[in-house]
Amino acid sequence: MSGITGVLDPITERIEDFSRFEISPEDLSIAIGGVAIGTIVSALEERFIHGWLRPIVLGIGGIATFYAAGSSRSSRVKREGAVIGATLLVNAIKDLVENRTEVLSTFKNTVEAVKRGGITAILPNIAGPSPTSFPSPTPSPTPTQTPSETPQSKVLFPAQAGV
């Protein structure tokens, strides 16, 4: 057991025992673990980075993962890096396609902020959670008391109210 997805090997060996997969437990662990790690990294990035910077960071992260894993001596680490890197690159493309209006508007806002010279105006366009990803909760309306509702009408048992 080596690499970062080796902890999944005992689980995938059990899957191989009763399935008809033509894939080794090690390869299945690499696939499941690599996609999970790439997805978790993408979710963390979504929490802290948004707008035009997010797909760029995901893309650079994917390429860097490919490069770093490719320089490893371990075949398993190379395959893990390939899956994690591919997951990050796919998420970068998915983010560009699904959030293209947000990416374009934050890019325009960033360019305008740079022209004005305000570094503080740039940060809301790229850092922090996306306003669309994590909407703020809407307050529930406060109930109003109707004239027919009196404290006595809310009493379930007359003996409690002294009636």
C-alpha positions in Angstrom: 0.0 0.0 0.0 1.6 3.2 -1.2 0.4 6.5 -2.5 -2.4 8.6 -1.0 -5.3 6.4 -2.1 -3.8 3.2 -0.7 -6.1 3.3 2.3 -9.0 2.4 -0.1 -7.3 -0.9 -1.3 -8.9 -3.1 1.4 -12.3 -1.8 0.4 -11.8 -2.2 -3.3 -10.4 -5.7 -2.8 -13.8 -6.6 -1.3 -15.5 -5.1 -4.3 -13.4 -7.2 -6.6 -14.4 -10.3 -4.7 -18.1 -10.1 -5.6 -18.0 -8.1 -8.8 -17.0 -8.8 -12.4 -14.8 -5.8 -12.8 -11.9 -6.3 -15.1 -9.9 -3.7 -13.1 -7.5 -4.3 -10.3 -8.4 -3.1 -6.8 -5.4 -0.8 -6.9 -6.7 0.9 -10.0 -10.2 1.2 -8.6 -8.8 2.8 -5.4 -6.8 5.2 -7.5 -9.9 6.2 -9.5 -12.2 6.5 -6.6 -9.7 8.3 -4.3 -8.4 10.6 -7.1 -11.8 11.8 -8.0 -12.8 12.3 -4.4 -9.6 14.3 -3.6 -10.0 16.4 -6.7 -13.7 17.1 -5.8 -12.8 18.0 -2.2 -10.1 20.4 -3.4 -12.6 22.0 -5.9 -15.2 22.4 -3.1 -12.6 24.1 -0.8 -11.6 26.4 -3.6 -15.3 27.2 -4.2 -15.6 28.3 -0.6 -12.6 30.7 -0.7 -12.2 31.7 -4.4 -14.8 32.7 -7.0 -15.3 34.6 -10.2 -12.7 34.6 -12.9 -9.9 33.5 -10.6 -11.5 30.1 -9.7 -11.2 28.4 -13.0 -7.7 29.7 -13.4 -6.6 28.3 -10.0 -8.3 25.0 -10.7 -6.6 24.8 -14.1 -3.2 25.6 -12.7 -3.8 23.2 -9.9 -4.6 20.4 -12.4 -1.6 21.1 -14.5 0.7 21.3 -11.4 -0.7 18.0 -10.1 0.1 16.4 -13.5 3.6 17.8 -13.5 4.3 16.9 -9.8 3.0 13.4 -10.1 4.8 12.8 -13.4 8.1 13.5 -11.7 7.5 10.8 -9.1 9.2 7.4 -9.3 6.1 5.6 -8.1 3.8 4.3 -10.8 0.9 4.6 -8.4 1.6 8.2 -7.5 1.8 9.0 -11.2 -1.7 7.5 -11.8 -3.1 9.2 -8.7 -1.8 12.5 -9.9 -3.3 12.0 -13.3 -6.8 11.3 -11.9 -6.6 14.2 -9.4 -5.2 16.6 -12.1 -7.9 15.5 -14.6 -10.6 16.1 -12.0 -9.4 19.6 -11.3 -9.1 20.4 -15.0 -12.6 19.1 -15.7 -14.0 21.2 -12.8 -12.2 24.2 -14.2 -13.9 23.7 -17.6 -17.2 23.0 -15.8 -16.9 26.2 -13.8 -16.2 28.2 -16.9 -19.3 26.8 -18.7 -21.7 26.9 -15.8 -20.7 30.2 -14.3 -19.7 32.1 -17.5 -21.7 35.2 -16.6 -20.2 35.4 -13.2 -16.7 34.9 -14.6 -17.2 37.6 -17.2 -18.8 40.1 -14.8 -16.2 39.6 -12.1 -13.4 40.0 -14.7 -15.0 43.3 -15.9 -15.4 44.5 -12.3 -11.7 43.6 -11.6 -10.5 45.5 -14.7 -12.5 48.5 -13.7 -11.2 48.4 -10.1 -7.6 48.2 -11.4 -8.2 51.2 -13.6 -9.5 53.1 -10.5 -6.5 51.9 -8.5 -8.5 50.3 -5.7 -7.0 47.1 -4.5 -9.8 46.7 -2.0 -12.4 46.8 -4.8 -10.6 43.8 -6.5 -10.9 41.4 -3.6 -14.7 41.0 -3.6 -14.4 39.9 -7.2 -12.1 37.0 -6.5 -11.9 36.1 -2.8 -14.4 34.8 -0.4 -17.5 32.7 -1.2 -19.4 33.3 -4.3 -22.6 35.2 -3.6 -24.5 32.7 -5.8 -22.9 29.6 -4.3 -23.7 30.4 -0.7 -26.8 32.6 -0.5 -27.5 34.3 2.7 -30.5 33.0 4.6 -33.6 35.1 4.3 -35.2 36.0 7.5 -38.6 34.5 8.2 -41.5 37.0 8.5 -42.6 37.7 12.1 -46.1 36.6 12.8 -48.6 39.3 13.5 -51.2 38.9 16.2 -54.8 39.2 15.0 -57.4 41.1 17.2 -59.2 37.8 17.9 -56.1 36.3 19.4 -56.0 37.1 23.1 -53.8 35.4 25.7 -56.9 33.7 27.0 -57.7 32.2 23.5 -54.4 30.4 23.5 -55.1 28.5 26.6 -55.7 24.9 25.9 -57.2 23.9 29.3 -59.4 26.4 31.1 -58.1 25.2 34.5 -54.6 26.5 33.7 -55.8 30.0 33.2 -57.8 30.1 36.3 -61.1 30.2 34.4 
